[in-house]
Amino acid sequence: MISTIHPIPAFSDNYIWAIREAGSYRICVVDPGDAHPVIDYLNSNDYQLSDILITHHHPDHTGGIQALLDSYDCRVIGPGSSGIKGLSEVVKEDDRIEVFGQTLSVIEVPGHTLDHIAYYCEKQKLLFCGDTLFAAGCGRLFEGTPAMMNESLSKLSRLPQQTQVYCTHEYTLANLKFAAAADSKNILLKKRIEVEEAKRAMNKPTLPSSIELELETNPFLRCNEDGLKQSAATRLGREPADDVEVFSTLRSWKDSF
């Protein structure tokens, strides 16, 4: 059973998620781009690293793997298509892994990168989604197409609404600023901005989010809504052809926002 999930800050805005097994000192970490804060966290709490989960190949998610393997005998799980060094188990769509007695399903979510995967625990309603779905946003399209990313986000949006969303960057306030420009009539969005600003004022993480909250306030999950279609039409100077073009237009706008 998973008992707690703790954010280990790394770099300027990354979170390495530390998942603790109930009743033990075993820890699984997600996307350790830097080994040092992980080792400090483990040592200061007398924890033992047993597993590493990787969502995609970018160095700020994989850079700490080798140093952790040098210090701990742990399993390393991730996507195999991009040659990530140190993997002991390669996973793909619909594979299932066991972590602390819980089953995590693997969901392929290309777009940010072609190899990107997410891990979903159905029993405890937990989603570890790397840089695909952010709080109030989504990842940049470094390798995939707008259609790919739109479909990946649609996959995640169909998870149960109470699912807790653990992404890996503290981008929430910047994402909300863009969301307010793109979806200006969204009353729920205005309330969320107040809540998240209060958290950051106290130096608290804005994460986890939830699928329900993202469906209400994340413009990239709302491309079928009239307000977002109108925002895209204004940017394009014409009506968008479909929801994918709405998404593509919003994502391009966000890139330069």
Residue frames as qw, qx, qy, qz and C-alpha x, y, z in Angstrom:
[[0.000, 0.888, 0.460, 0.000, 0.00, 0.00, 0.00],
 [0.360, 0.430, -0.031, 0.827, 1.19, 3.51, -0.81],
 [0.358, -0.640, -0.539, 0.414, 1.01, 5.66, 2.31],
 [0.061, -0.858, -0.054, 0.507, 2.50, 9.06, 1.42],
 [0.646, 0.517, 0.254, 0.501, 3.72, 10.92, -1.66],
 [0.357, -0.788, -0.033, 0.501, 6.27, 13.64, -0.98],
 [0.553, 0.813, 0.013, 0.185, 7.66, 16.24, -3.41],
 [0.669, -0.407, 0.144, 0.605, 11.45, 16.49, -3.49],
 [0.295, 0.926, -0.016, -0.235, 12.34, 19.83, -5.12],
 [0.720, -0.102, 0.396, 0.561, 15.04, 19.74, -7.80],
 [0.356, 0.325, 0.349, 0.804, 16.59, 22.32, -10.14],
 [0.072, -0.081, 0.101, -0.989, 14.47, 25.49, -10.30],
 [0.591, 0.004, 0.084, -0.802, 10.98, 24.03, -10.62],
 [0.586, 0.063, -0.777, -0.220, 11.07, 20.21, -10.80],
 [0.680, -0.385, 0.424, -0.458, 9.42, 17.85, -8.34],
 [0.392, 0.203, -0.896, -0.042, 10.79, 14.34, -7.88],
 [0.737, -0.373, -0.036, -0.562, 7.92, 12.41, -6.32],
 [0.104, 0.293, -0.900, 0.306, 8.88, 10.12, -3.43],
 [0.768, -0.240, -0.313, -0.505, 6.31, 7.38, -2.91],
 [0.132, -0.403, 0.804, -0.417, 6.51, 5.64, 0.47],
 [0.546, -0.167, -0.800, -0.184, 5.28, 2.15, 1.23],
 [0.606, -0.599, 0.019, -0.523, 2.86, 1.96, 4.16],
 [0.869, -0.469, 0.132, -0.083, 4.46, 0.54, 7.28],
 [0.871, -0.006, 0.116, 0.477, 8.00, 0.47, 5.92],
 [0.218, -0.767, 0.185, 0.575, 10.95, 2.66, 4.99],
 [0.524, 0.140, 0.638, 0.547, 10.96, 1.73, 1.30],
 [0.202, 0.715, 0.041, -0.669, 10.69, 4.54, -1.24],
 [0.581, 0.408, 0.549, 0.441, 9.98, 4.69, -4.97],
 [0.044, -0.619, 0.027, 0.784, 10.90, 7.90, -6.79],
 [0.579, 0.662, 0.466, 0.101, 9.50, 9.26, -10.05],
 [0.490, 0.784, 0.081, 0.371, 11.75, 11.04, -12.57],
 [0.581, -0.707, 0.042, 0.400, 14.91, 11.71, -10.56],
 [0.532, 0.807, -0.043, 0.251, 16.67, 14.25, -12.75],
 [0.117, 0.701, -0.530, 0.464, 19.15, 14.92, -9.94],
 [0.731, -0.164, -0.647, 0.144, 20.32, 12.27, -7.50],
 [0.265, 0.214, -0.514, 0.787, 21.57, 14.62, -4.77],
 [0.440, -0.269, 0.204, -0.832, 18.24, 15.84, -3.36],
 [0.867, -0.130, -0.369, -0.309, 16.94, 12.26, -3.47],
 [0.678, 0.075, -0.599, 0.420, 19.93, 10.92, -1.55],
 [0.000, -0.263, 0.420, -0.869, 19.64, 13.75, 1.00],
 [0.666, -0.242, -0.041, -0.704, 15.95, 12.97, 1.48],
 [0.877, -0.064, -0.471, -0.063, 16.58, 9.25, 1.89],
 [0.527, 0.158, -0.582, 0.598, 19.47, 9.74, 4.32],
 [0.148, -0.294, 0.328, -0.886, 17.68, 12.31, 6.46],
 [0.741, -0.177, 0.061, -0.645, 14.73, 9.96, 6.92],
 [0.359, -0.297, 0.883, -0.059, 16.57, 6.60, 6.99],
 [0.806, 0.391, 0.170, -0.410, 14.62, 5.51, 3.91],
 [0.486, -0.211, 0.757, 0.382, 15.72, 2.86, 1.42],
 [0.465, 0.480, -0.288, -0.686, 15.27, 3.34, -2.32],
 [0.618, 0.043, 0.785, -0.021, 13.63, 0.31, -3.94],
 [0.514, 0.535, 0.616, 0.264, 12.23, 1.58, -7.27],
 [0.025, -0.437, 0.171, 0.883, 12.62, 4.35, -9.84],
 [0.497, 0.617, 0.610, 0.026, 9.87, 5.17, -12.35],
 [0.185, -0.304, 0.334, 0.873, 10.77, 7.15, -15.48],
 [0.498, 0.646, 0.438, -0.378, 8.20, 8.87, -17.72],
 [0.650, 0.751, 0.058, 0.097, 10.43, 10.06, -20.58],
 [0.846, 0.115, -0.052, 0.518, 14.03, 10.56, -21.66],
 [0.130, 0.884, -0.081, 0.442, 14.70, 14.25, -20.93],
 [0.520, 0.255, -0.579, 0.574, 17.78, 14.76, -18.70],
 [0.236, -0.365, 0.382, -0.815, 15.88, 16.63, -15.99],
 [0.857, -0.187, 0.043, -0.478, 13.92, 13.38, -15.49],
 [0.978, 0.088, -0.169, 0.079, 16.70, 10.82, -15.95],
 [0.337, 0.753, -0.428, 0.369, 19.95, 12.54, -14.96],
 [0.389, -0.595, 0.569, -0.413, 20.10, 11.04, -11.48],
 [0.963, -0.003, -0.130, -0.234, 19.56, 7.39, -12.40],
 [0.756, 0.329, -0.480, 0.300, 23.20, 6.26, -12.52],
 [0.041, 0.474, -0.562, 0.677, 24.22, 7.95, -9.27],
 [0.720, -0.279, 0.261, -0.579, 21.25, 6.36, -7.51],
 [0.963, 0.123, -0.227, -0.073, 22.14, 2.95, -8.94],
 [0.475, 0.482, -0.568, 0.468, 25.68, 3.44, -7.65],
 [0.154, -0.352, 0.584, -0.715, 24.29, 3.82, -4.12],
 [0.643, 0.011, 0.496, -0.583, 21.16, 1.65, -4.06],
 [0.102, 0.024, 0.956, 0.275, 20.05, -1.74, -5.35],
 [0.426, 0.443, 0.400, -0.680, 16.84, -0.64, -6.99],
 [0.487, 0.428, 0.713, 0.267, 14.61, -1.43, -9.94],
 [0.056, 0.446, -0.150, -0.881, 14.43, 1.17, -12.74],
 [0.420, 0.489, 0.761, 0.069, 11.34, 1.14, -14.96],
 [0.148, 0.634, -0.061, -0.756, 10.70, 3.28, -18.02],
 [0.749, 0.607, 0.100, -0.248, 10.02, 3.46, -21.76],
 [0.757, -0.227, 0.466, 0.397, 12.48, 1.62, -23.98],
 [0.634, 0.674, 0.316, 0.209, 12.25, 3.49, -27.27],
 [0.190, 0.952, -0.136, 0.197, 14.77, 6.25, -26.55],
 [0.737, 0.290, -0.433, 0.431, 17.70, 4.36, -25.04],
 [0.407, -0.800, 0.209, -0.388, 17.47, 5.55, -21.45],
 [0.493, 0.352, -0.733, 0.309, 20.52, 4.16, -19.65],
 [0.098, -0.231, 0.735, -0.630, 20.06, 2.16, -16.46],
 [0.748, -0.080, -0.046, -0.657, 16.61, 0.69, -17.10],
 [0.205, -0.195, 0.951, -0.120, 16.08, -2.75, -15.62],
 [0.336, 0.440, 0.829, -0.081, 12.53, -3.08, -16.95],
 [0.077, 0.051, -0.388, -0.917, 11.05, -1.61, -20.15],
 [0.277, 0.470, 0.760, -0.355, 7.30, -0.98, -20.24],
 [0.056, -0.100, -0.522, -0.845, 4.72, 0.04, -22.82],
 [0.527, -0.144, -0.088, -0.833, 0.98, 0.70, -23.20],
 [0.852, -0.225, -0.209, -0.425, -1.23, -1.56, -21.04],
 [0.588, 0.141, -0.696, 0.387, 1.71, -3.10, -19.17],
 [0.598, -0.736, -0.089, -0.305, 1.21, -3.38, -15.43],
 [0.448, 0.349, -0.631, 0.528, 3.80, -3.16, -12.69],
 [0.647, -0.633, -0.424, 0.034, 3.59, -3.76, -8.97],
 [0.238, 0.473, -0.372, 0.762, 4.83, -1.07, -6.59],
 [0.137, -0.158, 0.647, -0.733, 4.33, -1.67, -2.87],
 [0.225, 0.284, 0.905, -0.223, 1.49, -4.10, -3.51],
 [0.411, 0.665, 0.252, -0.571, -0.33, -1.69, -5.81],
 [0.619, 0.325, 0.576, 0.423, -0.82, -2.22, -9.53],
 [0.070, 0.686, -0.110, -0.716, 0.22, 0.67, -11.76],
 [0.700, 0.531, 0.459, 0.131, -0.95, 0.66, -15.36],
 [0.346, -0.305, 0.348, 0.816, 1.26, 2.14, -18.06],
 [0.430, 0.798, 0.390, -0.161, -0.36, 4.66, -20.42],
 [0.528, 0.078, 0.330, 0.779, 1.49, 5.82, -23.53],
 [0.071, 0.905, 0.325, -0.267, 1.05, 9.58, -23.88],
 [0.578, 0.082, 0.277, 0.764, 3.25, 10.84, -26.75],
 [0.122, 0.930, 0.288, 0.193, 3.42, 14.50, -27.63],
 [0.303, -0.907, 0.275, 0.097, 5.95, 16.18, -25.36],
 [0.073, -0.499, 0.821, 0.266, 8.28, 13.34, -26.41],
 [0.685, 0.142, -0.549, -0.458, 7.52, 10.28, -28.50],
 [0.494, 0.041, -0.844, 0.203, 8.48, 7.89, -25.70],
 [0.244, -0.302, 0.420, -0.821, 6.42, 9.54, -22.95],
 [0.497, -0.328, -0.795, -0.117, 4.44, 7.30, -20.62],
 [0.391, -0.497, 0.277, -0.724, 2.35, 7.84, -17.49],
 [0.289, -0.039, -0.927, 0.234, 1.70, 5.53, -14.53],
 [0.521, -0.355, -0.088, -0.771, -1.82, 5.14, -13.12],
 [0.061, -0.011, -0.922, 0.382, -2.82, 3.42, -9.88],
 [0.405, -0.396, -0.551, -0.613, -6.51, 2.58, -10.23],
 [0.546, -0.469, -0.668, 0.188, -7.03, 1.43, -6.64],
 [0.367, -0.545, -0.308, 0.688, -5.70, 4.61, -5.04],
 [0.317, 0.880, 0.334, 0.114, -6.54, 6.90, -7.99],
 [0.364, -0.739, 0.261, 0.503, -3.01, 8.25, -8.51],
 [0.724, 0.642, 0.149, 0.202, -1.52, 9.49, -11.79],
 [0.455, -0.612, 0.308, 0.569, 2.18, 10.20, -12.37],
 [0.628, 0.692, 0.351, 0.057, 2.22, 11.95, -15.73],
 [0.629, -0.057, 0.218, 0.744, 5.63, 13.64, -16.09],
 [0.042, -0.366, 0.120, 0.922, 5.47, 16.53, -18.56],
 [0.034, 0.365, 0.788, 0.495, 2.29, 15.57, -20.44],
 [0.294, -0.780, -0.444, -0.328, -0.49, 17.00, -18.28],
 [0.278, 0.125, -0.425, 0.853, 0.43, 19.93, -16.05],
 [0.050, -0.633, -0.600, 0.487, -1.71, 21.76, -13.53],
 [0.261, 0.825, 0.194, -0.462, -3.67, 24.13, -15.79],
 [0.275, 0.741, -0.457, -0.408, -1.45, 23.30, -18.76],
 [0.973, 0.142, 0.170, 0.063, 0.41, 20.69, -20.79],
 [0.616, -0.405, 0.385, 0.555, 3.93, 20.04, -22.00],
 [0.261, 0.692, -0.350, -0.574, 5.52, 21.63, -25.04],
 [0.924, 0.331, 0.179, -0.070, 5.55, 19.61, -28.23],
 [0.220, -0.709, 0.587, 0.323, 9.23, 18.80, -28.63],
 [0.171, -0.211, 0.906, 0.325, 8.79, 15.59, -30.63],
 [0.276, 0.417, 0.866, -0.016, 5.11, 14.81, -31.18],
 [0.016, -0.356, -0.476, -0.804, 2.31, 16.43, -33.14],
 [0.369, -0.145, 0.241, -0.886, -0.69, 18.41, -31.86],
 [0.790, -0.091, -0.374, -0.477, -2.94, 15.46, -32.75],
 [0.641, 0.035, -0.709, 0.292, -0.75, 13.12, -30.67],
 [0.113, 0.075, -0.560, 0.817, -0.76, 15.38, -27.64],
 [0.530, -0.138, -0.019, -0.836, -4.46, 16.12, -27.90],
 [0.819, -0.092, -0.508, -0.252, -5.19, 12.38, -27.92],
 [0.509, 0.060, -0.687, 0.515, -2.81, 11.78, -25.02],
 [0.143, -0.107, 0.390, -0.903, -4.53, 14.45, -22.95],
 [0.693, -0.121, -0.247, -0.666, -7.90, 13.00, -23.90],
 [0.704, -0.031, -0.703, 0.098, -6.76, 9.62, -22.57],
 [0.283, -0.001, -0.625, 0.727, -5.83, 11.14, -19.23],
 [0.332, -0.123, 0.101, -0.930, -9.00, 13.23, -19.06],
 [0.737, -0.156, -0.464, -0.467, -11.07, 10.04, -19.19],
 [0.405, 0.010, -0.799, 0.445, -9.60, 8.78, -15.91],
 [0.356, -0.692, -0.622, 0.088, -11.86, 9.03, -12.84],
 [0.045, 0.859, 0.055, 0.507, -12.35, 12.65, -11.83],
 [0.619, -0.777, 0.104, -0.056, -11.05, 12.06, -8.30],
 [0.880, 0.144, -0.058, 0.449, -7.69, 10.91, -9.68],
 [0.349, -0.862, 0.122, 0.347, -4.83, 12.85, -8.10],
 [0.700, 0.670, -0.009, 0.247, -2.47, 14.29, -10.73],
 [0.586, -0.662, 0.242, 0.400, 1.26, 14.32, -9.93],
 [0.649, 0.718, -0.026, 0.251, 3.14, 16.14, -12.69],
 [0.811, -0.187, -0.095, 0.547, 6.78, 17.13, -12.40],
 [0.335, 0.256, -0.006, 0.907, 7.03, 20.92, -12.63],
 [0.093, -0.652, -0.496, 0.566, 5.79, 23.85, -10.57],
 [0.153, 0.149, 0.441, 0.872, 4.42, 25.72, -13.58],
 [0.004, 0.611, 0.788, -0.080, 0.94, 26.26, -12.20],
 [0.006, -0.749, -0.239, 0.618, 0.81, 30.04, -11.76],
 [0.004, -0.390, 0.511, 0.766, 2.30, 30.69, -15.21],
 [0.013, 0.235, 0.903, 0.360, -0.14, 28.20, -16.72],
 [0.001, 0.685, 0.669, -0.289, -3.05, 29.84, -14.95],
 [0.005, -0.606, 0.072, 0.792, -2.03, 33.26, -16.26],
 [0.083, 0.127, -0.720, -0.677, -2.28, 31.91, -19.79],
 [0.039, -0.413, -0.909, -0.048, -5.50, 30.05, -19.03],
 [0.031, 0.674, 0.436, -0.595, -7.07, 33.28, -17.80],
 [0.107, 0.471, -0.344, -0.805, -6.22, 34.96, -21.11],
 [0.151, 0.037, -0.855, -0.495, -7.53, 32.08, -23.21],
 [0.337, -0.457, -0.815, -0.117, -10.62, 31.24, -21.11],
 [0.068, 0.237, -0.266, 0.932, -11.46, 34.63, -19.64],
 [0.566, -0.334, -0.121, -0.744, -15.10, 33.93, -18.77],
 [0.710, -0.126, -0.690, 0.063, -14.35, 30.81, -16.71],
 [0.465, -0.740, 0.121, -0.471, -15.49, 31.59, -13.15],
 [0.942, -0.325, 0.006, 0.085, -13.97, 28.39, -11.75],
 [0.719, 0.355, -0.116, 0.586, -10.63, 29.40, -13.20],
 [0.027, -0.743, 0.161, -0.649, -10.69, 32.72, -11.36],
 [0.753, -0.594, 0.124, -0.256, -11.30, 30.91, -8.07],
 [0.954, -0.017, -0.042, 0.298, -8.47, 28.48, -8.77],
 [0.447, 0.608, -0.191, 0.628, -6.03, 31.31, -9.35],
 [0.375, -0.736, 0.220, -0.519, -6.78, 32.67, -5.87],
 [0.924, -0.359, 0.107, -0.074, -6.30, 29.26, -4.26],
 [0.886, 0.193, -0.042, 0.420, -3.02, 28.47, -6.03],
 [0.229, 0.723, -0.201, 0.620, -1.57, 31.93, -5.46],
 [0.586, -0.689, 0.210, -0.370, -2.24, 31.50, -1.73],
 [0.974, -0.151, 0.060, 0.157, -0.38, 28.18, -1.72],
 [0.700, 0.420, -0.087, 0.572, 2.66, 29.65, -3.45],
 [0.108, -0.814, 0.167, -0.546, 2.66, 32.65, -1.11],
 [0.726, -0.573, 0.321, -0.205, 3.21, 30.14, 1.70],
 [0.122, 0.583, -0.790, -0.146, 5.84, 28.30, -0.41],
 [0.669, 0.030, 0.706, -0.231, 3.59, 25.24, -0.68],
 [0.135, -0.026, 0.818, 0.558, 3.36, 23.11, -3.82],
 [0.551, 0.175, -0.048, -0.814, 0.27, 23.57, -5.96],
 [0.651, 0.143, -0.685, -0.294, 0.33, 19.83, -6.62],
 [0.236, 0.186, 0.857, 0.418, -1.23, 17.35, -6.76],
 [0.427, 0.090, -0.153, -0.887, -4.09, 18.53, -8.90],
 [0.535, 0.186, 0.792, -0.227, -7.04, 16.33, -9.88],
 [0.192, 0.247, 0.755, 0.576, -8.64, 15.30, -13.13],
 [0.006, -0.790, -0.610, 0.059, -11.82, 17.05, -12.02],
 [0.182, -0.805, -0.022, 0.564, -10.02, 20.34, -11.45],
 [0.258, -0.266, 0.584, 0.722, -8.19, 20.07, -14.76],
 [0.167, 0.479, 0.783, 0.361, -11.42, 19.41, -16.65],
 [0.069, -0.871, -0.443, 0.201, -12.86, 22.55, -15.10],
 [0.142, -0.934, 0.075, 0.320, -9.92, 24.91, -15.59],
 [0.484, -0.347, 0.580, 0.556, -7.23, 23.55, -17.93],
 [0.476, 0.610, -0.120, -0.622, -7.70, 25.08, -21.41],
 [0.216, 0.412, -0.818, -0.339, -5.93, 22.16, -23.10],
 [0.103, 0.174, 0.973, -0.113, -8.59, 19.76, -21.82],
 [0.277, 0.616, 0.518, -0.525, -11.41, 22.09, -22.88],
 [0.104, -0.228, 0.534, 0.808, -10.79, 22.48, -26.60],
 [0.031, -0.431, -0.821, -0.373, -14.42, 21.56, -27.34],
 [0.106, -0.688, -0.515, 0.501, -15.73, 24.47, -25.24],
 [0.332, 0.846, 0.343, 0.238, -17.15, 27.50, -27.03],
 [0.226, -0.954, 0.110, 0.164, -14.97, 29.99, -25.16],
 [0.546, -0.446, 0.556, 0.441, -11.75, 28.25, -26.16],
 [0.564, 0.440, 0.587, 0.379, -12.95, 27.78, -29.74],
 [0.159, 0.963, 0.198, 0.084, -13.58, 31.52, -29.92],
 [0.383, -0.805, 0.336, 0.304, -10.13, 32.30, -28.53],
 [0.607, -0.083, 0.639, 0.466, -8.59, 30.05, -31.17],
 [0.432, 0.707, 0.494, 0.263, -10.71, 31.66, -33.89],
 [0.060, -0.990, 0.014, 0.128, -9.51, 35.10, -32.83],
 [0.472, -0.586, 0.522, 0.402, -5.89, 33.96, -33.06],
 [0.549, 0.133, 0.716, 0.410, -6.42, 32.25, -36.42],
 [0.196, 0.327, -0.200, -0.903, -8.63, 34.91, -37.99],
 [0.602, 0.019, -0.561, -0.568, -11.12, 32.18, -38.89],
 [0.851, -0.307, 0.173, -0.389, -13.03, 29.31, -37.36],
 [0.207, -0.463, 0.861, 0.043, -10.80, 26.36, -36.36],
 [0.546, 0.136, -0.692, -0.453, -11.42, 23.20, -38.35],
 [0.797, -0.301, -0.515, -0.093, -11.69, 20.92, -35.32],
 [0.653, -0.757, 0.026, -0.014, -10.66, 20.44, -31.69],
 [0.828, -0.090, 0.106, 0.544, -7.12, 19.48, -32.72],
 [0.362, 0.558, 0.112, 0.738, -6.70, 22.84, -34.44],
 [0.405, -0.851, -0.062, -0.327, -8.06, 24.55, -31.33],
 [0.831, -0.487, 0.069, 0.260, -5.46, 22.69, -29.28],
 [0.713, 0.208, 0.145, 0.654, -2.67, 23.47, -31.75],
 [0.107, 0.766, 0.118, 0.623, -3.55, 27.15, -31.78],
 [0.569, -0.804, 0.007, -0.174, -3.67, 27.38, -27.99],
 [0.866, -0.294, 0.103, 0.392, -0.38, 25.51, -27.64],
 [0.555, 0.420, 0.126, 0.707, 1.36, 27.79, -30.15],
 [0.165, -0.844, -0.074, -0.504, -0.03, 30.82, -28.34],
 [0.749, -0.660, 0.034, 0.040, 1.20, 29.50, -24.99],
 [0.838, 0.056, 0.047, 0.542, 4.69, 28.91, -26.43],
 [0.355, 0.393, 0.035, 0.848, 5.09, 32.64, -26.99],
 [0.362, -0.814, -0.383, -0.244, 2.87, 33.92, -24.17]]
